[in-house]
Amino acid sequence: MIVADSECRAELKDYLRFAPGGVGDSGPGEEQRESRARRGPRGPSAFIPVEEVLREGAESLEQHLGLEALMSSGRVDNLAVVMGLHPDYFTSFWRLHYLLLHTDGPLASSWRHYIAIMFLQTGGDPEWLLGLHRAPEKLRKLSEINKLLAHRPWLITKEHIQALLKTGEHTWSLAELIQALVLLTHCHSLSSFVFGCGILPEGDADGSPAPQAPTPPSEQSSPPSRDPLNNSGGFESARDVEALMERMQQLQESLLRDEGTSQEEMESRFELEKSESLLVTPSADILEPSPHPDMLCFVEDPTFGYEDFTRRGAQAPPTFRAQDYTWEDHGYSLIQRLYPEGGQLLDEKFQAAYSLTYNTIAMHSGVDTSVLRRAIWNYIHCVFGIRYDDYDYGEVNQLLERNLKVYIKTVACYPEKTTRRMYNLFWRHFRHSEKVHVNLLLLEARMQAALLYALRAITRYMT
């Protein structure tokens, strides 16, 4: 483990001194306010007020300065500050991230960083950055499966795997391909977290702040809340919290009484939820973002994007029945055989996100949140066409308000369309750290869904 150096610690203290009661905090004096105004926004997120990040997460971050995260780069980046609101998960996340990019593996380090487009610092050929056409043929062959993993993983077949593994000059080994697939899904899902939490680009090396992320015109009059409980909705939002807790309690009691629902009814409710997800889309006034010109040279099909798993007037692909190919029984064992270090850390990371709880909701403590976390996870998988036979999808409609569904689907499927207004509209009486928690579930459920489709294709290729 690499211990964070003094420069890293100094940077963290630079964040902390703006927290109430933090290092060097002597009250909001005129000089401090003028200094902050000159330097611009200091926070790591366009959605979360910096004071709230520091109030809820600074102490946790300080306690975890020994992690490899705050480590290899020698600085605290914005992603680490926001994800540090949940340090137990952050530990699991960083272990896999560090393994994928900084330790030995089937793929050379420069190839792994090129796949993740974080490249020259590992000795990669700068010619490759002129575009995908200048990269080795073997790397270019990943382009098709990369776009499917990112947008429509249910289209991945054993033929895609065969095309990469067939004998030839630019063939992939199975171990190399597994590592590449894990890295690709890791980066895709991480992009959802970055957009979902409004994480800002890093500042310049001299310490000047990074520019704020652009805000759509319709959002400019919606400043982020400065309330630790995000109390933008007043009494109405407080009543929403109480109603949600009551529904959770009723569902838990129903489970204890084992009030079973027939398989036919459960399947019908899944199909209904899947169909209703067609109506859950970002607002039409949000313009389609154009790929940055610097990135177009790495994209062979820039118009390819997410399409609803169930589309009107189209032949929908068959539903992925989770019981037929599970992570626990199938995906995990396949990765363990071919990439054992990654398999174990992946499993720990999925479990860390799925089981993470503080037994709190908004202003309430001592709350069992398991049914809510399960509803969020299963809804994300539903959007990607995955169904759990033993889950009653009626719970999704009871527990997830429409604004939350819109936010989840946008972050999972069109992350670049995520706006501050979407973030502010759902769970208006909840803490910002609870909204970040939703994004952790999004990150992991999205990654697992894409991996399951790819690993199932590999299993079919091998059998």
N, C-alpha and C positions, 0 to 999 in steps of 0.2 A: 504494500500500500504506500502510495506517495503522499507525504504529508504536505499540506498547503504551505507555501512559502510566505515570507513576510509581506511581499507585494500583494499576494492574494488576500491576506488578512487585512492589509491596509485598505484594499478596495472594498471589502465587506464593511469595514468601519465607515468608509465614505458613504455607503448606503445607510448604515445604522444611525449616523449622526442626524439624519432627518426624521427619525422615528421619535414619537413622543417619549421623553424620558431616555432617549438613546444617548450614545456617546457624543459628548459635546453639545447636548441639547440644553440650552439655557433659556428657552422660551422663544417665541416667534418675534425676535427683535427686528428692527427696521433694516439693519445691515444684512441679516440673514435672508430676509424676504427679498431685498434688492439683489443679493447674490444669486438666489434661486431664480429670480425673474430673468437675470442676465444669462444664466446658464441654460434656461429652458427646462422642460420636464425631466425629472431624474428617474422616474419609475420605469420598471421593466415591462409594463403592460399599458396599452392604450385603453384598456377596459377597466382595469383595477387601480384605484388611487394608490399612489406609492405608500401613503401612510398606512393603508390597510394591509398591503403586502408586508410591511415591516412590523406592524402591530401583531399580525398573526403568524408570521414566519421567520422573523429575524432571529429569534432565539434558537429556533430549530436549526437554521442555517449555521449559526455560530457553533452549535454543538456538533455539526457534521463537517467541519472544515478538514478533517482527516480523510474524507472520501476522495477516491481517485478523481471525482468530478471537479472539484475546486482546485485541482491538482494538475492534470496533464497540461492544461493551457496556462496554468499559473494565474488565472483570474476567475472572478465570479461572473458568469454570463447571465443574461436575462432569463434564459430558460431555467437555469439552476435556481435562481431566486424565486421564480413562480412555482416551479415543481417542488422546491424546498418547503412549501407550505405543508407538504405531506412527506416528511423525511423517511419514514419506513418504506414507502413506495419508491422514493427517489433512490434509495440504496439499491433496490432490485433493478431499477431502470438503468442506473449507471453501470452496474456490473455487466449487464448484457451489452450496453453501448460500448464500454471499454473493450470487451472481448471482441466485438465485431470489427472495431477499427484500430485497435492498438496492440493486439497480441498475435501470435503466430496462428495460421490457419491454412486451409487448402488454397485459398487465393492470396496472391501477393498483396502487400499492404497498399501499394499504389493503385492496383486494380480495385480494391475495396473502396478506396477513397474516391476513385473516379466514378464508381457506381453510385456513390453518395454525393458526388460533385463537391468534394473537399480535398483537393488533389495535390497541388504542387508541393505542399509542405512534406509530402512523403516520397519525393523524388520522382514523381510522374513526369512523363514527357509533355512539355507545354504545347506541343503540336496537337495533342489530343483535345485541347480546349478550343481549337478552332472549329470544332464541330464533331458530331458523331461520325461523319464520313472520314475523319482523320484518325479515329481510334482503331485499334486492332479489330479484325473481322470477328474474332471470337467475342469481343465485348459488344459489337454491333448486333450480334445475334440475340442479345438479351432484350432488344428494343420492343419486340412484339409482346413478350410475356410481361415486360415491365408495364406497358400501358394497360394490359388486361388486369394485372394485379392492382393497379392504381384505381381503375374505374369500373371494370366489369369482370371480377374474378370468376364468376360462374361460367364464363365462356372458355376457361382453360381446359384443355383436353389432353389425353395421353399423346396425341399427335404433336402438340406443342413441345412436350417433353422429349419425344423421340427425335424431333428436329434438332434439338440441342445436344442430345447424347449420341446421335448416330456417328459411326466411325468416319473419320475424315481428318483433314488438316487442322480444322479449327474446332474440334469437338470439345465438349465439356465433360469432366468426370462427374459422377453423381455427387460426390462430396463437395466439389466446387459449386455445383448448381444449388445444392441445399444451402450452403453458406450465402450464396448470392440472393436466393429467394428470401432468406431471413433478413438480410440487409435491406433489400428493396422494400419489404413490407414494414420493416422498422422505420425507414425514412418516410414512407407514405403516411403511416399513422402518426408519426411525429409531426408532420406538416399539419395534420388536423389539430393536434394539440396547440401548435404555435398560433394558427389562425383562430382557433376557438377561444384562446385566452388573450388574444390581442397582443402577443409578445412582440416587442419592438426590436428592430435591428440593433446591433451593438454600436456603441459610440466609437469614435476614432481612438486611435492608440494614445493620443495625447490627453485623453480624458474628456474631450468635449462630447456633449450628448448626441445620440443618434437622432436623425429626423423622425418626427412622428409619422406613423402610418397614415396614408391618405384616408380621409373620411368621406363617405358619400354625401352629396348635398343634403339629402333628407335627414342626415344624422347630425348635422352641425349644430343644431339647436338642442341637442340632447346630451348635456354634460354628464359625465359619470358620477354616480353617487359617492358621497364622502362618508356615508353612514356605515359603521362596521357591520351592521345587519342588513345593509342595502335596503333600507326602509323607504323605497320610493313609492310604495303603494298604500301606506298608512293602514288604517283599520281594515280595509278591504283585503289587503294582502295578509294581515294577521289572521283574518277569518279563513282565508285560503289554507294557511298552514294548519289551523285547527281541523279543517275539513279533511285535509290530506292525512293527518294523523289518525283521525277517526276511521277513514277507509282502510288504512294500513292495519289498524287494530282489528277491524272486522274480518279482513282477509286472513290474518294470522289465527284468529279464533276459528275461522272456517277450516283452515288447514289442520288445526288440532282436532277438530271434530271429524276430520276426514270426510268432508262432504264432497264426494267425488263427482266429476263431470264425465259424461261418456266420451269415448274417443271420437265419435262422430261430431259431437258438439265442440270438442277441443279443436278438431281440424277445421270445422266451420268458422270458429272464432279466429283462427290463424289466417285463413283465407280472407276474412273480412278485414282484419288488421292490415294484411298485405295490400289489399285493394284500397283501403283508406289512405295508405301511405302515399298513393298517387296524388292525393289532394294536399299533402303536406310538403310544400315547396317554398323556397325563398320568394319574397315579394317580387312581383313583376317589374317594379321600378328600380330594382337593383341591376345595373348594367352588367353584361357578361364581361368579366375582366379579360383583357388581352394578354397573352404571354409576353413577358419582357423580351425585347429584341435580343438581348444577350443570351437568352435561354432557347430561342427558337432553333438555333443550330443543333441542339441536342434532341429535338422532337421531330419525329418523322411524320406524325399525324396529329397536328395541333388541334384539329376539330374533334378528335375522339374524346369523349367524356362519359360521365355516369349517365346511364339510362335506367329508369325504374325497372326493377326486376319484373314486375307485372305491368304491362303496358296495354292500353286500350287498343284493340284492333290488331294486336300482334301476338304471335305464338310465343307464349312465355316459356322459358326453360323450366325443366322439372325442379320442384322444390328439393333442396338439400335437406334430407332428414338427418338430424344430428345423431340419432341413435345408430345410423348405418355407418357413420365415419366420425368418431369422436376424437377430440384432442387427447383425452386421457388414455384411450385404448388403441388408437391408431396413429394419429399425428405425432404424438410425443415419442412413441416407441420407434417410429421411422427415423426421426431426427436423432434420437439417442444412438441409433446404430451408426449413423453416418456423420454426425456432428455432435458428439456426446456433451462437450462443454456447453455448446449453445442450447441443447435440449433442456438441460437441467436449469439453466438460468432463465430460459423462456418460461418454463413451467412455474418457477418461483415468481416471475414478474406477473404472469397472468393471475396467479393466486393472490399476490400482494394487492393488486388492483381490485379483484373481485371481492375479497374478504375485508378490505380496508373499511374500518368504521370507528367512530368515536362515540357512538350511541347518542348522537345529538342531531336535532333538526331545528334550524333557526335558533330561537331562544329557549328550546326545550332540551333537556338532557335525560339520560336513562331510557332512550328510545331504541327499540330493535328496528334497524333500517334494512334488514335482509330482503324483505319483499320489494322494497323500492329499488335497491341495487340490482336485484334480479330482473325487475321489469325494464330498467334502463338497458342492461346488458342484452336481454333477449329481444328488445325492440331494435337495437342496432343490428343484431344478427338477422332479424326479420327483414329489415331494409335490404340486406344482402341475400335474402332468399333462403335463410337457414331456419328450420323449424324444429322445436323440441316437442316430441310427442307427449311428454308428461307435464307440459306447462300449459296453463289456462291463459290464453292471450287476452281474455276479458280483463285480466288484471292490469294490462297495459293501459287500456282506456280509463280504468278507474284511478290509476296512480299518476299518469303522465298528462299534464295539461297540454293544450294545443301549442302554446308558445314554446314549451320545452321540446315537444316533438319537432317543431319547425327548426329549432336550434340544433337538436341532435342530428337530424337528417342533413342539414346544411353543413355542419362541421364534418360529418362522416363522408358526405358524398360530393359536396361542392365547397370545400373549406375556404377557397379564395373569395366566396361570396358572404362570408360571415361578417356581420356588422356589430358595432357597439350597441345599437338599438336592440338587435336580437338578444344579445347578452343581457341587457338590462331588463327586457320584458319578462323573462321567465324567472320563477322563484324570487319574486321581488322582495321578500322578507328574509331571505337566506344570506348567510355569510358568503363573502367572496371565496373563501377557502372551500366552501361546499360546492360552488360552481366549478372551481378547479377540479374538485373530486369527480364531478360529472365528466370532465374532460379526460381524466385518467381512465375512467371506464370506457369512454369513447375510443381513446387511443388503443387500449388493449383488446376490446371487442372487435374493433375494425381490423386490427392486425391478425387476430386469431381467425376471423372469418376468411380473409384473403389467403392465409396460410393453409387453412383446411381445404380450400378448393385446389390449391397447387399441390399439396401433399397427396390428396386423393388422386389427382392425375398421375403423380409419380407412382403411387401404389398400383394403379391400373396398368401403367406401362410395365411395371415389374412382374405382373402376374399374367 
